[in-house]
Amino acid sequence: MRGTYLLLIPALLLLLAFPVSRGRYNDDFDDGEDPADFDDNDFAEFEDMNDDPVAETETAPPPRASQASQHEEDEDDDEATVEQEDGQDGFDDSETQDQDMYPKYDQEEFEGMDMEKTGHSMKDPLIIHTVPAHLQNSWESYYMEILMVTGLLAYIMNYIIGKNKNSRLAQAWFNSHRELLESNFALVGDDGTSKEAVSTGKLNQENEHIYNLWCSGRVCCEGMLIQLKFLKRQDLLNVLARMMRPACDQVQIKVTLNDEDMDTFVFAVGTKKAMARLQKEMQDLSEFCGDKPKSGAKYGLPDSLAILSEMGEVTDGVMDNKMVHYITNHADKIESIHFSDQFSGPKVMQEEGQPLKLPETKKTLLFTFNVPGMGNTSPKDMDTLLPLMNMVIYSIDKVKKLRLNREGKMKADRNRARVEENFLKQTHAQRQEAAQTRREEKKRAEKERIMNEEDPERQRRLEEAAQRREQKKIEKKQMKMKQIKVKAM
């Protein structure tokens, strides 16, 4: 009986405890929720309560510093407060937040990381560094390219403009002089490409600033070469240089006469600066006109002009009234006038070596005229050079008629003999060296011929013949020395 009571006591206790636990369990759910849905995990409440502080700490998103974000968080707090006031428990709210935040922050992805430090570092403001100037996409980064392209375009435009201007000036000169040239020469404008001389009637362009015109077919004249030397207007660097040192266009005329149509004399007239330069550079003026340039005031020439002459008789013969009239009226356009029967061009420089023969000479008339405008030349300025071309034609006829008297002719011949003798003295040592070199080469060739001889007997005879020739040369030298000693006694 006592054992029965002992069994009933635990049973009563269980009956009393069952309704209490069931009532507490049911109070945790709303009326619309089914308790059977939560029977699978009876201890979820305790697990959620243990995990909530850590989960909230780990999954809390980093706060934003902007005022707009702070305002949105305040509104979220108000909404959360309203929901709690409606009767929802804190357990449901925390569980809902955990479910909403899990997709954003995966706990497995951040294993081993201190989320408190991470969250603290995310609160630091972002530092935005400024991009360096050389990495920015601005026009200042391409100033070198812009300057290079601008300079290239300026050079191309200057090339086209300068080339066209030189072409217009050349054509303007030819149009104004064509009638005069065709009336004095049978051939005007031969370009030299055909075997037969053909008059093309146009200028020959050598480059962008030099134009040539060849004329021939006139009495006492082999030919006349006219060269128009314009400024390098197509070169931008030359244009900039002329801003510091102005220059002018030039017309150079070279007339080659026949040998019998000019007497033996050298004469030049021009600006003082040009005469001093030509006397240093030209071979004939430096040898036959050794005196300093003389003033032309005696003949009525301007003070800016000077005269170089081999002898006074030549100056008197050339400077007649018509010639003086041409030079005086156009002194500003005349650079130099050079007449010479010994013209060979500029001097041979010392580093190029002294020639062993006298240079070939030609009877030549040279004219150099400056185009007006000092670089700012217009096509109309080319017409002002027409009187100077008339002077060239007159000079050709004047030189043909000019003849020296007997004394002048003898003086001119002595001057040419003196120049030739001085040249032979200067080249004597070089000619001796050249002769010695030729003798040594001849001996070397003879020895090689003897050594290459296969027949010993013939080789011996050749050596004996060479020795006899050497002995004869030595005897001749000794005889000359004896004769010189007898004459000296």
Secondary structure by P-SEA (a helix, b strand, c coil): caaaaaaaaaaaaaaaaaaaaaaaaaaaccccccccccccccaaaaaaaaaaaaaaaaacccccccaaaaaaaaaaaaaaaaaaaacccaaaaaaaaaaaacccccccccccccaaaaaaaaabbbbbbbccccccccccccaaaaaaaaaaaaaaaaaaaaaaaaaaaaaaaaaacaaaaaaccccccccccccccccccbbbbccccbbbbbbcccccccbbbbbbbccccccaaaaaaaaabbbbbbbbbbbbbcccccccbbbbbccaaaaaaaaaccaaaaaaccccccccccccccccbbbbbccaaaaaaaacaaaaaaaaaccccccbbbbbcccccccccccccccccccccccbbbbbbbbcccccccaaaaaaaaaaaaaaaaaaaaaaaccccaaaaaaaaaaaaaaaaaaaaaaaaaaaaaaaaaaaaaaaaaaaaaaacccaaaaaaaaaaaaaaaaaaaaaaaaaaaaaaaaac
